[in-house]
Amino acid sequence: MKVLQFTIPVPHDKTIIVQKDILPYFYPHLHRHEEIQITWIQTGEGTLIADNNMHSFQSNEIFWLGANQPHIFKSAPEYFSPKSKKRVIATVIFFNPNGQLASFFSLPEMGSIKRFLQQHTNGFKIPQENVTEIANKMLQIKNSKAGVEQLMYFVELLRIVGEMPLLTPLSTGAQPQKFSEYEGLRMSNIYNYIMQEYEKPITLEDAANIAHMTPHAFCRYFKKHTRHTFLSFLNEIRINEACKKLTNSTHTGIATVAYSCGFNSITNFNRIFKRVTGKSPSEYLDSYFKNVDDQMVA
């Protein structure tokens, strides 16, 4: 999918780009670029869409996005409130293994790392137990002055990540066929609409109107571009948000969360929740807090 193709500006004396973002919210449109992207969410929460898969994100998480992988870090709805004083903070590294670094990655000594990059084109999330180590390495890359020093820290980061076992891809299967930039913008508008309005009883007709299509044409268009039906995508967005609210210490009960995420029936919420997560809401909560307790003990 040709989705807002970005060109990351590369200084003449740099092959690794490091930036720190402090913004009201993350860039709200689907986009992609030739560079691999490593994003450390220092402050912020919301939903990551990578290709056509959704993942919650929160503070102190790190995501690796493959080259040309369509993605959007969609900040939670409260970040877009006119009175919001929230900010997102992130440190991001970009590098293009097929650009000026191509000859470097072709060295025999870089063989294992090059194979790792080729095997993880669908991106992954850094395991939480490794976040501190990778975050510190990213800070070393960002704060290093000399080019050689920065490159050494960068190779060390790749070595550490490359030795991590069982990294779960952010998306599975082949990417959808490529479409025009106009279609990419249209899909971005549809995604944004659903993610902003999921709490309301939005219908297929509502989404079709955003796309300026008939409901029948929209159904075919949406499935072709996302491999989701409109309803399955909407339900995944709602369940994704419900998971975040359930694990928030201020939540006031499963029923309240269900209704606040756009469901009008607890039975329907429980059924869809289990279909999407593989667990009932109560089982999900038990599992979540057990993991939290285990991490505290460790």
C-alpha positions as CSV (number, residue, x, y, z in Angstrom):
1,M,0.0,0.0,0.0
2,K,1.5,3.3,-1.0
3,V,0.7,5.3,2.1
4,L,2.2,8.7,2.4
5,Q,5.7,7.7,1.4
6,F,8.1,9.6,3.6
7,T,11.6,10.5,2.8
8,I,13.6,10.8,6.0
9,P,16.2,13.6,5.6
10,V,19.7,12.2,5.9
11,P,22.6,14.6,6.7
12,H,25.6,14.1,4.4
13,D,27.7,12.9,7.2
14,K,25.2,10.5,8.8
15,T,23.8,7.1,7.9
16,I,21.9,6.6,11.2
17,I,19.3,9.2,12.0
18,V,18.2,9.8,15.7
19,Q,15.5,12.2,16.7
20,K,13.6,13.0,19.8
21,D,9.9,13.9,19.5
22,I,8.0,15.9,22.0
23,L,4.6,16.6,20.6
24,P,0.9,16.9,21.6
25,Y,0.3,13.6,19.9
26,F,1.9,11.2,17.3
27,Y,1.6,11.9,13.6
28,P,-2.0,10.7,12.9
29,H,-1.7,9.3,9.4
30,L,-0.7,6.0,7.9
31,H,2.8,6.3,6.4
32,R,5.9,4.3,5.4
33,H,9.5,4.9,4.5
34,E,12.5,3.0,3.2
35,E,14.2,3.1,6.6
36,I,13.8,0.6,9.4
37,Q,12.4,2.5,12.4
38,I,13.1,1.8,16.1
39,T,10.7,3.8,18.3
40,W,11.0,4.0,22.1
41,I,7.8,5.4,23.5
42,Q,9.0,7.3,26.5
43,T,5.6,8.9,27.3
44,G,2.3,8.2,25.6
45,E,-0.3,5.6,24.9
46,G,-2.6,4.6,22.1
47,T,-2.8,2.1,19.3
48,L,-0.2,1.0,16.8
49,I,-1.4,-0.1,13.4
50,A,1.4,-2.0,11.5
51,D,0.3,-3.2,8.1
52,N,-3.3,-4.2,9.1
53,N,-2.6,-5.5,12.6
54,M,-3.4,-3.5,15.8
55,H,-1.3,-3.4,19.0
56,S,-1.8,-1.2,22.1
57,F,1.2,0.8,23.1
58,Q,2.1,2.6,26.3
59,S,5.0,4.4,28.0
60,N,8.3,2.7,28.1
61,E,7.8,0.3,25.2
62,I,10.0,-0.1,22.1
63,F,8.8,-1.1,18.6
64,W,10.9,-2.2,15.6
65,L,9.2,-1.4,12.3
66,G,10.4,-2.9,9.0
67,A,11.4,-1.0,5.9
68,N,8.4,0.2,3.9
69,Q,6.0,-1.2,6.6
70,P,2.9,1.0,6.7
71,H,2.3,2.1,10.2
72,I,0.7,4.7,12.5
73,F,1.1,5.4,16.2
74,K,-2.4,6.6,16.9
75,S,-2.4,8.5,20.2
76,A,-5.3,7.8,22.6
77,P,-8.4,10.0,22.0
78,E,-7.8,12.2,25.1
79,Y,-4.6,13.5,23.4
80,F,-6.7,15.2,20.8
81,S,-8.9,17.1,23.2
82,P,-8.7,20.9,22.7
83,K,-8.0,21.3,26.4
84,S,-5.5,18.4,26.6
85,K,-2.1,19.2,28.2
86,K,-0.8,15.7,27.4
87,R,2.4,15.2,25.5
88,V,4.0,12.3,23.8
89,I,7.8,11.8,24.0
90,A,9.7,9.3,21.9
91,T,13.2,8.6,20.8
92,V,13.4,7.2,17.3
93,I,16.2,5.7,15.2
94,F,16.0,5.4,11.4
95,F,18.5,3.5,9.2
96,N,18.3,2.1,5.7
97,P,20.2,-1.2,5.3
98,N,19.8,-0.9,1.5
99,G,21.1,2.7,1.2
100,Q,24.6,3.9,2.2
101,L,24.8,1.2,4.8
102,A,24.4,-1.6,2.2
103,S,28.1,-2.2,1.7
104,F,28.5,-2.3,5.5
105,F,25.9,-4.9,6.0
106,S,27.5,-6.9,3.1
107,L,30.7,-7.5,5.2
108,P,31.1,-11.1,6.2
109,E,31.2,-10.1,9.9
110,M,27.7,-8.6,9.5
111,G,26.2,-11.8,8.0
112,S,24.1,-12.8,11.1
113,I,22.7,-9.3,11.5
114,K,21.9,-9.0,7.8
115,R,20.0,-12.3,8.0
116,F,18.2,-11.0,11.1
117,L,17.0,-7.9,9.2
118,Q,15.8,-10.1,6.3
119,Q,13.9,-12.3,8.7
120,H,12.1,-9.6,10.5
121,T,10.6,-7.4,7.8
122,N,7.2,-7.4,9.6
123,G,8.6,-5.7,12.7
124,F,8.3,-6.7,16.3
125,K,8.0,-5.4,19.8
126,I,11.1,-5.5,22.1
127,P,10.3,-7.9,25.0
128,Q,9.7,-5.8,28.2
129,E,12.6,-7.4,30.0
130,N,15.0,-6.0,27.4
131,V,13.5,-2.5,27.2
132,T,15.9,-0.9,29.7
133,E,19.0,-2.3,28.0
134,I,17.8,-1.2,24.5
135,A,16.6,2.2,25.7
136,N,20.0,2.8,27.3
137,K,21.8,1.8,24.0
138,M,19.5,4.2,22.1
139,L,20.4,7.0,24.4
140,Q,24.1,6.2,23.9
141,I,23.6,6.4,20.1
142,K,21.7,9.7,20.4
143,N,24.2,11.3,22.8
144,S,27.4,10.2,21.1
145,K,29.2,12.9,19.3
146,A,31.8,11.2,17.1
147,G,30.5,9.3,14.0
148,V,32.6,6.2,14.8
149,E,31.4,6.1,18.4
150,Q,27.8,6.3,17.3
151,L,28.3,3.5,14.7
152,M,29.8,1.3,17.4
153,Y,26.9,1.7,19.7
154,F,24.5,1.1,16.8
155,V,26.2,-2.2,15.9
156,E,26.1,-3.2,19.6
157,L,22.3,-2.5,19.6
158,L,21.8,-4.7,16.5
159,R,23.9,-7.4,18.1
160,I,21.7,-7.4,21.3
161,V,18.4,-7.3,19.4
162,G,19.7,-10.0,17.0
163,E,20.3,-12.4,19.9
164,M,16.7,-12.1,21.3
165,P,14.7,-15.3,20.9
166,L,11.1,-15.7,19.8
167,L,10.3,-12.2,18.6
168,T,6.6,-12.0,17.7
169,P,6.0,-10.1,14.4
170,L,3.8,-7.1,14.4
171,S,2.0,-8.4,11.4
172,T,1.7,-11.8,9.7
173,G,1.4,-12.9,6.1
174,A,2.2,-11.0,3.0
175,Q,1.4,-7.3,2.8
176,P,-1.6,-6.3,0.7
177,Q,-0.9,-5.4,-2.9
178,K,0.3,-1.8,-3.5
179,F,-2.3,0.9,-4.1
180,S,-2.1,4.5,-5.1
181,E,-1.3,7.3,-2.7
182,Y,-4.9,8.6,-3.1
183,E,-6.2,5.2,-1.8
184,G,-3.6,5.3,1.0
185,L,-5.0,8.7,2.1
186,R,-8.5,7.4,1.9
187,M,-7.6,4.4,4.1
188,S,-5.9,6.7,6.5
189,N,-9.1,8.8,6.8
190,I,-11.1,5.7,7.4
191,Y,-8.8,4.4,10.1
192,N,-8.7,7.8,11.8
193,Y,-12.5,8.0,11.7
194,I,-13.0,4.6,13.3
195,M,-10.3,5.1,15.9
196,Q,-11.8,8.5,17.0
197,E,-15.4,7.4,17.0
198,Y,-15.2,3.8,18.2
199,E,-17.0,4.7,21.5
200,K,-20.2,5.7,19.5
201,P,-22.6,3.4,17.7
202,I,-21.1,3.9,14.3
203,T,-22.4,2.0,11.4
204,L,-21.2,0.6,8.1
205,E,-23.1,3.5,6.4
206,D,-21.3,6.0,8.5
207,A,-17.9,4.7,7.5
208,A,-18.9,4.4,3.9
209,N,-19.9,8.1,3.9
210,I,-16.4,9.0,5.1
211,A,-15.0,7.1,2.1
212,H,-17.7,8.7,-0.2
213,M,-18.8,5.2,-1.3
214,T,-21.9,3.1,-1.2
215,P,-22.0,0.6,1.7
216,H,-21.7,-2.4,-0.7
217,A,-18.7,-0.8,-2.5
218,F,-17.1,0.1,0.8
219,C,-17.3,-3.4,2.1
220,R,-15.4,-4.8,-0.9
221,Y,-12.9,-1.9,-0.8
222,F,-12.2,-2.2,2.9
223,K,-11.8,-6.0,2.8
224,K,-9.5,-5.7,-0.2
225,H,-7.2,-3.2,1.5
226,T,-7.2,-4.5,5.0
227,R,-8.1,-8.2,4.9
228,H,-10.7,-7.3,7.6
229,T,-14.4,-6.7,7.4
230,F,-15.5,-3.3,8.7
231,L,-17.1,-4.9,11.7
232,S,-14.1,-7.1,12.6
233,F,-11.8,-4.1,12.4
234,L,-14.1,-2.0,14.5
235,N,-14.5,-4.8,17.1
236,E,-10.7,-5.2,17.3
237,I,-10.3,-1.4,17.9
238,R,-12.9,-1.6,20.6
239,I,-11.4,-4.6,22.3
240,N,-8.0,-3.1,22.1
241,E,-9.2,0.0,23.9
242,A,-11.2,-2.2,26.4
243,C,-7.9,-4.0,27.3
244,K,-6.2,-0.7,28.1
245,K,-9.1,0.5,30.2
246,L,-9.5,-2.8,32.1
247,T,-5.8,-2.7,33.1
248,N,-6.0,0.9,34.2
249,S,-6.2,1.1,38.0
250,T,-9.0,3.6,37.8
251,H,-11.5,1.4,35.8
252,T,-14.8,0.9,37.6
253,G,-15.8,-2.6,36.3
254,I,-16.1,-4.7,33.2
255,A,-19.6,-3.6,32.4
256,T,-18.6,0.1,32.5
257,V,-15.6,-0.5,30.2
258,A,-17.8,-2.5,27.8
259,Y,-20.3,0.3,27.4
260,S,-17.6,3.0,27.2
261,C,-16.0,1.2,24.3
262,G,-19.2,1.1,22.1
263,F,-20.7,-2.2,23.1
264,N,-24.4,-2.2,23.9
265,S,-24.5,-5.7,25.4
266,I,-22.3,-7.3,28.0
267,T,-23.0,-10.7,26.4
268,N,-21.8,-9.4,23.1
269,F,-18.8,-7.8,24.6
270,N,-17.7,-11.0,26.4
271,R,-18.2,-13.1,23.3
272,I,-16.1,-10.7,21.1
273,F,-13.5,-10.1,23.8
274,K,-12.8,-13.9,24.0
275,R,-12.8,-14.2,20.2
276,V,-10.2,-11.4,19.8
277,T,-8.0,-12.1,22.9
278,G,-8.6,-15.8,23.5
279,K,-9.7,-15.1,27.0
280,S,-12.7,-13.8,28.9
281,P,-12.4,-10.3,30.4
282,S,-12.0,-11.7,33.9
283,E,-9.4,-14.3,32.6
284,Y,-7.5,-11.5,30.8
285,L,-7.4,-9.4,34.0
286,D,-6.2,-12.4,36.1
287,S,-3.5,-13.1,33.6
288,Y,-2.4,-9.4,33.4
289,F,-2.1,-8.9,37.1
290,K,-0.4,-12.2,37.6
291,N,2.3,-11.1,35.1
292,V,2.6,-7.8,37.0
293,D,3.0,-9.5,40.3
294,D,5.6,-12.0,38.8
295,Q,7.6,-9.0,37.4
296,M,7.6,-7.3,40.8
297,V,8.8,-10.4,42.5
298,A,11.5,-10.9,39.9
